[in-house]
Amino acid sequence: DLDLLHRITKMGLHYMSEINSCFPLEEKVRKEVDSLVQRFQEATREPFDPSYKIHLAVVNSFCSILFGKNYKINDPEFYDMVDLNNRLRRIYNNSETLDKFPFLQYFPIDLMNDIHEVVSFRDRVFKKNLQEHRDTFTPHNIRDFVNALLHANTVISEENSRMLPPQIITDGDLITTMMDIFYAGVDPVSGTLYRALAFLIYNPHVQAKLHRELDDVIGNNNIPNLIDRSRLPYLEAVIMETLRLASPKPLGVTHRAVVNSEINGFAVPKDSSVIFNWWAMHHDKHQWKNPNEFRPERFLNTNGELIPLSSVSFLPFGSCTRGCVGQQLAMAQLFLFLSRLIHEFTFSIPTGNGQNGLQETSSVIQTPRPFRMLVTKR
């Protein structure tokens, strides 16, 4: 039952955010933030493409949040997790191929090889992690998302046992949820961080304002914490504007109309496929003045405070029951990574880099074309 699984997932994420003493989310993410700062520090002499360094940090951050594991950079299983994410991206980008030509599943094409490898990895690693967590699970010690998921499943299963017929969530359902949180989190977070750095090197005046805000609020001898988010509205506005202009997920997942409907005069017959176009929403010139410009001030009022997001045409994570259940988790990571990087460094364009960082690749998850940047320690 998808609605039941969605409820369990939301409850699991709720436990993670509520039981801070048992689940130190910020501490888990900060370890990877520190590692990324160190890798940037080691690369300050020459221009470099930050994509791979960011991707490694975000993959490990999600592994820590999901399983409570901080992999060493040379751990074979860590590189398997990176490979898993790359294969999942290729599968999602080409999923319509099998929908339209299902007979291709019987041919040795690259897409089917990716699917077989993902299934093998799922059974080998995710299943093992689920069982290890079940063997050591106690409801008063929520160490990571798998613990939170098991706790939520226990609570809701007890409620559903009184229903006729009872609804059952299998281990396969829980493993699929773990993989969904992993993939749905890693690419959007790493892609948004990558795109934010691209916007900043091409908009140095925005970067200068961020430096001033961080210096005034945080100072030179401290580091930004999640508790500081409300005191850093311009940084929050930069994150919002990056999500709007980049629209990491330009299209929503396909849904089905369950009844005959009509939207703005357009007929939507029952059983039609419906896909929400977030990119069009975020680039609508009737809703956003000069929508192709990077201007974080859109999200601030005249007093420099964040405006209510419900007042603008902005849904980077969807909404209501079909919204992204990991929105708060993604926003926390974006803040912790980006605030620390900007606090520590100045980013600039190396000679001859061109406009690559402002050009997009087309896929389920949008990212800028590869670009290089110079990093200077502040």
FIRO-340346 format. One line per 8 residues: their letters; for each residue y, x, z of C-alpha. Coordinates in steps of 0.5 Angstrom, whole numbers. Each point is the difference from the previous one (the first is absolute). Layout:
# FIRO-340346
A) Y/X/Z; ...
//
This chain:
# FIRO-340346
DLDLLHRI) 0/0/0; 6/4/-3; 5/-4/5; -4/2/6; 0/7/-2; 7/0/-1; 1/-3/7; -4/5/3
TKMGLHYM) 3/6/-4; 7/-3/3; -2/0/7; -3/7/-1; 7/3/-2; 3/-5/5; -4/4/6; 2/7/-3
SEINSCFP) 7/-2/0; 0/-3/7; -5/4/4; 5/7/-1; -3/3/7; -7/0/-3; 2/1/-8; 5/5/0
LEEKVRKE) 2/-2/-8; 6/5/0; -4/6/3; -5/-1/-5; 5/0/-6; 4/5/3; -5/5/0; 0/-1/-8
VDSLVQRF) 7/0/0; 0/7/3; -5/3/-5; 4/-3/-6; 7/4/3; -4/6/1; -3/0/-7; 7/-2/-3
QEATREPF) 3/6/5; -5/5/-4; 2/-2/-7; 8/1/1; 0/6/-4; -2/-3/-7; 1/-7/-3; -6/-4/1
DPSYKIHL) -3/-7/-2; -1/-4/7; -5/-5/-2; -6/3/2; 3/3/7; 2/-7/1; -7/-4/-2; -4/5/5
AVVNSFCS) 5/-2/6; -1/-7/-2; -7/0/-1; -1/3/7; 5/-4/3; -4/-6/-2; -7/3/2; 3/1/7
ILFGKNYK) 2/-7/0; -6/-3/-2; -6/5/3; 4/4/5; -1/6/-4; 4/6/-2; -3/4/-5; 1/7/-1
INDPEFYD) 3/1/-7; -6/4/-2; -5/-5/2; -5/-3/-5; 0/-7/2; 8/0/0; 0/2/-7; -5/-5/-1
MVDLNNRL) 5/-5/3; 5/2/-5; -5/0/-6; -2/-7/2; 8/-3/0; 0/3/-7; -6/-3/-2; 3/-7/3
RRIYNNSE) 6/1/-4; -3/1/-7; -5/-6/2; 6/-5/2; 4/3/-6; -6/-2/-5; -3/-6/3; 2/-5/-5
TLDKFPFL) -4/4/-5; -7/-2/3; 3/-7/1; 1/-1/-7; -6/4/-2; -5/-1/5; -6/3/-4; 3/7/1
QYFPIDLM) -3/1/7; -6/1/-4; 3/6/-3; 1/7/3; 8/0/-1; 5/4/5; 2/-7/3; -8/-2/2
NDIHEVVS) -1/8/3; 6/-1/4; -2/-7/3; -7/3/2; 3/6/3; 5/-5/4; -7/-4/2; -3/6/2
FRDRVFKK) 5/3/4; 1/-7/4; -7/0/2; 0/7/2; 7/1/4; 3/-7/1; -7/-3/3; -1/6/4
NLQEHRDT) 7/0/3; -1/-8/2; -7/2/3; 3/5/4; 6/-4/3; -5/-6/1; -4/5/4; 6/2/5
FTPHNIRD) 4/-6/-1; 3/-3/7; 5/-5/-1; 5/3/5; 0/7/-4; 3/-2/-7; 1/7/-3; 1/-1/-7
FVNALLHA) -1/-6/-5; -7/0/-1; 0/-2/8; 5/-5/-1; -4/-3/-6; -6/0/4; 4/-3/6; 3/-6/-4
NTVISEEN) -7/-1/-3; -3/-1/7; 6/-5/2; 0/-4/-6; -8/0/-1; 0/-3/7; 5/-6/-2; -4/-1/-7
SRMLPPQI) -7/0/4; 2/-7/2; 1/-3/-7; -5/-3/-4; -2/3/-4; 2/7/3; 4/5/-5; -3/7/0
ITDGDLIT) 4/6/-2; -5/6/-2; 0/7/1; 2/0/-8; 6/-4/1; 2/5/6; -1/6/-4; 4/-3/-6
TMMDIFYA) 6/-2/4; 0/7/3; 0/3/-8; 5/-5/-1; 5/2/5; -1/7/-2; 1/-1/-8; 5/-5/1
GVDPVSGT) 4/5/5; -1/7/-3; 3/-1/-7; 6/-4/2; 2/4/6; -1/7/-4; 3/-3/-6; 6/-3/3
LYRALAFL) 1/7/4; 0/3/-7; 5/-4/-3; 5/0/6; 0/8/-1; 1/-1/-7; 6/-5/1; 3/4/5
IYNPHVQA) 0/7/-4; 4/-4/-5; 4/-4/5; 3/6/4; 5/-4/3; -5/-5/3; -4/6/3; 7/3/3
KLHRELDD) 1/-7/3; -7/0/3; 1/7/3; 6/-2/3; -3/-7/3; -6/5/3; 5/5/3; 4/-5/3
VIGNNNIP) -6/-4/3; -6/5/1; 4/6/0; -3/7/-1; -4/1/5; -4/-6/0; -5/-4/-5; 0/-7/-2
NLIDRSRL) -4/-5/3; -2/-7/-2; 4/-2/6; 6/2/-4; -1/-4/-6; 6/-5/2; 5/5/1; -1/3/-7
PYLEAVIM) 2/-6/-4; 2/4/-6; -7/4/0; -4/-7/0; 5/-2/-6; -2/6/-4; -8/-2/1; 2/-7/-2
ETLRLASP) 3/2/-6; -5/4/-2; -5/-5/1; 4/-5/-4; 2/5/-6; -7/3/0; -4/-6/1; -6/4/1
KPLGVTHR) -4/-6/-1; 3/-3/-6; -5/-6/0; -4/-4/5; -7/-1/0; -3/-6/-5; 0/-6/4; -3/-7/-3
AVVNSEIN) 4/-7/0; -4/-5/4; 3/-6/-2; 5/-1/-6; 7/2/1; 7/1/-3; 5/6/2; 7/-1/-3
GFAVPKDS) -3/-5/-5; -6/5/-2; -6/-4/0; -6/4/4; -6/-3/-1; -6/0/5; -4/6/0; 5/4/-4
SVIFNWWA) 1/8/2; 7/1/3; 3/7/1; 6/1/4; 5/5/-3; 3/3/5; 3/5/-4; 4/-5/-4
MHHDKHQW) 2/-3/7; 3/7/2; 4/1/-6; 3/-7/-2; 7/1/-2; 2/-7/3; -3/2/7; 2/8/0
KNPNEFRP) 7/3/-3; -2/6/-4; -7/-1/2; -2/7/-4; 4/4/5; -2/3/7; 5/-3/5; -3/-1/7
ERFLNTNG) 7/-3/2; -3/-7/-3; -4/0/6; 6/1/5; 6/-5/2; 7/2/1; -2/3/7; -5/4/-3
ELIPLSSV) -6/-4/3; -6/-2/-3; 1/-7/-4; -6/-5/2; -5/1/-6; -1/-7/-1; 7/-1/-3; -2/4/-6
SFLPFGSC) -5/0/-5; -5/5/3; -7/0/1; -3/7/-1; -6/-2/5; -1/-7/-3; 1/-6/5; -4/-5/4
TRGCVGQQ) -7/0/1; -1/4/-7; 5/5/3; -2/7/1; -4/0/7; 2/8/1; 8/-1/-1; 2/2/7
LAMAQLFL) -5/6/-1; 3/2/-6; 7/0/2; -2/4/6; -3/5/-4; 6/0/-5; 5/1/6; -4/5/3
FLSRLIHE) -1/5/-6; 7/-1/-3; 4/0/6; -3/7/2; 0/3/-7; 8/-2/-1; 1/3/7; -3/6/-1
FTFSIPTG) 2/2/-8; 5/-1/-5; -3/-2/-7; 3/2/-7; -2/1/-7; -2/6/-3; 3/3/-7; -3/-4/-6
NGQNGLQE) -4/-5/4; 3/-6/-4; 0/-7/2; -8/0/1; 0/-3/7; 4/-6/-2; -5/-2/-6; -6/-4/2
TSSVIQTP) -8/0/-1; -3/-7/-2; -6/-2/4; -1/-5/6; 3/5/5; 7/3/-3; 2/7/1; 5/4/-3
RPFRMLVT) -2/5/-5; -1/7/3; 6/4/2; 2/6/3; 5/1/6; 3/6/4; -1/-1/8; 5/4/4
KR) -1/0/8; 6/-3/3
//
